[in-house]
Amino acid sequence: MSTSAAASPPGRFWRLPLAHHCARLRSGLAPRCVVCDLHKGDPLCAGCAEDYFAVAPRCAVCALRLPPSAVDRCGRCLRHPPRFDATVTLADYAPPVDRMVAALKFSGQLPLARAFGTLLAQRAPTVLREADALCPVPLAFERQSERGFNQAQEIARRCAEAGSLKLRPEILLR
């Protein structure tokens, strides 16, 4: 009589975690939201876009949140205009957006850069139409070496694609 172990099927397939198999199945389906990973979204589902990146009334110059009844500038920018013309922002730096930024910077979650870049391009079409090129802020050499990428450049890359602009990372030096 043979004494082979028939209790568990042979092969490597059964030793891999279930999450691995689910991820492989999902990779062939429609893109999923980079925030919740539950719903279809490229890069975000409608629910996460509304919950975390909804357009809020902001100062046109510094992007400080404004009350709904306010004009387009905050009191500080009216009294002491800064040396820049405008600011575009996606969201307040608060949960879960702060964790998304950290995941992009420190865990290399590059799909988040694509999401941020897409949202910025949607939020700033006038700025993109008026620009000649996009120039991301460079990272220090040591940081770039540690991370292997510049998160600002990855976000700018997506904005440049959406606005049909040149990406010019060489313009600024650290």
C-alpha positions as CSV (number, residue, x, y, z in Angstrom):
1,M,0.0,0.0,0.0
2,S,1.1,3.5,-0.7
3,T,1.7,6.0,2.1
4,S,1.4,9.2,0.2
5,A,-0.1,12.3,1.9
6,A,-3.4,12.8,0.1
7,A,-4.8,15.2,2.8
8,S,-3.4,18.3,1.2
9,P,-3.2,18.9,-2.6
10,P,0.3,18.9,-3.9
11,G,1.8,22.0,-5.4
12,R,2.8,25.5,-4.6
13,F,-0.7,27.0,-5.3
14,W,-2.2,25.8,-2.0
15,R,0.7,27.2,0.1
16,L,0.2,30.8,-1.1
17,P,-2.1,33.0,1.0
18,L,-5.6,33.7,-0.1
19,A,-4.9,37.4,-0.4
20,H,-2.4,36.6,-3.1
21,H,-4.9,34.7,-5.2
22,C,-7.6,37.5,-4.7
23,A,-5.1,40.1,-5.8
24,R,-4.3,38.1,-8.9
25,L,-7.9,37.8,-9.8
26,R,-8.6,41.4,-9.2
27,S,-5.7,42.6,-11.3
28,G,-7.6,41.3,-14.4
29,L,-10.8,43.2,-13.5
30,A,-11.7,46.9,-13.6
31,P,-9.4,49.3,-11.7
32,R,-10.2,49.7,-8.0
33,C,-10.2,52.8,-5.9
34,V,-6.7,53.5,-4.4
35,V,-8.2,54.7,-1.2
36,C,-10.8,52.1,-0.2
37,D,-9.9,49.3,-2.6
38,L,-13.6,48.2,-2.5
39,H,-15.2,49.9,-5.4
40,K,-14.4,50.5,-9.1
41,G,-12.4,53.7,-9.5
42,D,-9.7,55.0,-11.6
43,P,-8.0,56.3,-9.5
44,L,-10.8,56.9,-6.9
45,C,-14.4,55.7,-6.5
46,A,-17.1,58.4,-6.4
47,G,-17.6,57.9,-2.6
48,C,-14.0,58.4,-1.6
49,A,-13.6,61.4,-4.0
50,E,-16.6,63.0,-2.4
51,D,-15.7,62.1,1.2
52,Y,-12.0,63.1,1.1
53,F,-11.4,65.4,-1.9
54,A,-14.7,67.4,-2.2
55,V,-14.2,70.9,-3.4
56,A,-14.5,73.3,-0.4
57,P,-14.6,77.1,-0.5
58,R,-11.0,78.3,-0.2
59,C,-9.0,81.5,-0.6
60,A,-8.0,81.8,-4.2
61,V,-4.5,82.9,-3.2
62,C,-3.5,80.8,-0.2
63,A,-6.1,78.0,-0.2
64,L,-7.2,78.6,3.4
65,R,-10.7,77.2,4.0
66,L,-13.3,80.0,3.8
67,P,-16.9,80.1,5.2
68,P,-19.5,79.5,2.4
69,S,-20.6,83.1,2.4
70,A,-17.0,84.5,2.0
71,V,-15.6,86.2,-1.1
72,D,-12.8,84.5,-2.9
73,R,-9.9,85.7,-0.6
74,C,-9.2,85.5,3.1
75,G,-8.7,88.5,5.2
76,R,-5.0,88.0,5.5
77,C,-4.5,87.8,1.7
78,L,-6.6,91.0,1.3
79,R,-4.6,92.9,3.9
80,H,-1.1,91.5,3.1
81,P,-1.1,90.0,-0.4
82,P,1.6,87.3,-0.6
83,R,4.2,87.2,-3.4
84,F,2.4,84.4,-5.3
85,D,-0.8,84.5,-7.3
86,A,-2.7,81.4,-6.5
87,T,-2.7,78.1,-4.7
88,V,-4.5,74.9,-5.7
89,T,-5.1,72.3,-3.1
90,L,-6.8,68.9,-3.1
91,A,-7.7,68.5,0.6
92,D,-6.9,69.4,4.1
93,Y,-3.9,67.5,5.6
94,A,-6.0,65.4,7.9
95,P,-6.9,61.7,8.1
96,P,-7.0,59.8,5.8
97,V,-5.3,62.1,3.4
98,D,-2.3,62.5,5.7
99,R,-1.8,58.7,5.7
100,M,-2.1,58.6,1.9
101,V,0.7,61.2,1.6
102,A,2.8,59.2,4.0
103,A,2.1,56.0,2.1
104,L,3.2,57.6,-1.1
105,K,6.4,59.1,0.3
106,F,7.6,56.4,2.6
107,S,6.0,53.1,1.3
108,G,6.3,53.8,-2.4
109,Q,2.5,53.6,-3.1
110,L,2.8,55.2,-6.5
111,P,-0.8,54.7,-7.5
112,L,-1.5,57.4,-5.0
113,A,0.7,59.8,-7.0
114,R,-1.4,59.0,-10.0
115,A,-4.6,59.7,-8.1
116,F,-3.2,63.0,-6.6
117,G,-2.0,64.1,-10.1
118,T,-5.3,63.3,-11.7
119,L,-7.3,65.2,-9.1
120,L,-4.9,68.2,-9.3
121,A,-5.3,68.3,-13.0
122,Q,-9.1,68.2,-12.6
123,R,-9.0,70.9,-10.0
124,A,-6.7,73.3,-11.9
125,P,-7.6,73.3,-15.6
126,T,-7.1,77.0,-16.0
127,V,-3.7,76.9,-14.4
128,L,-2.7,74.0,-16.7
129,R,-4.0,75.8,-19.8
130,E,-1.9,78.9,-18.9
131,A,1.3,77.0,-18.1
132,D,4.1,76.2,-20.5
133,A,5.5,73.3,-18.4
134,L,5.3,71.7,-15.0
135,C,8.4,71.8,-12.7
136,P,8.3,69.6,-9.6
137,V,10.2,70.6,-6.5
138,P,13.3,68.4,-6.4
139,L,14.2,66.2,-3.5
140,A,17.5,66.2,-1.7
141,F,19.9,63.7,-3.3
142,E,19.9,61.6,-0.2
143,R,16.1,61.4,0.0
144,Q,15.8,60.6,-3.7
145,S,18.4,57.8,-3.2
146,E,16.5,56.4,-0.1
147,R,13.0,56.4,-1.8
148,G,14.0,55.7,-5.4
149,F,11.6,58.3,-6.7
150,N,10.5,61.9,-6.1
151,Q,6.8,62.0,-5.1
152,A,6.4,65.6,-6.4
153,Q,7.7,64.5,-9.8
154,E,5.4,61.5,-9.9
155,I,2.4,63.7,-9.1
156,A,3.5,66.4,-11.6
157,R,4.0,63.7,-14.3
158,R,0.3,62.8,-14.1
159,C,-0.7,66.5,-14.1
160,A,1.5,67.1,-17.2
161,E,-0.1,64.2,-19.0
162,A,-3.6,65.4,-18.2
163,G,-2.8,69.0,-19.3
164,S,-0.6,68.0,-22.3
165,L,2.3,69.9,-20.8
166,K,6.0,69.2,-20.7
167,L,7.4,67.9,-17.5
168,R,10.6,69.9,-16.7
169,P,12.2,68.5,-13.5
170,E,15.6,69.8,-14.5
171,I,14.6,73.5,-14.2
172,L,15.0,73.7,-10.4
173,L,18.0,72.7,-8.4
174,R,18.0,71.7,-4.7
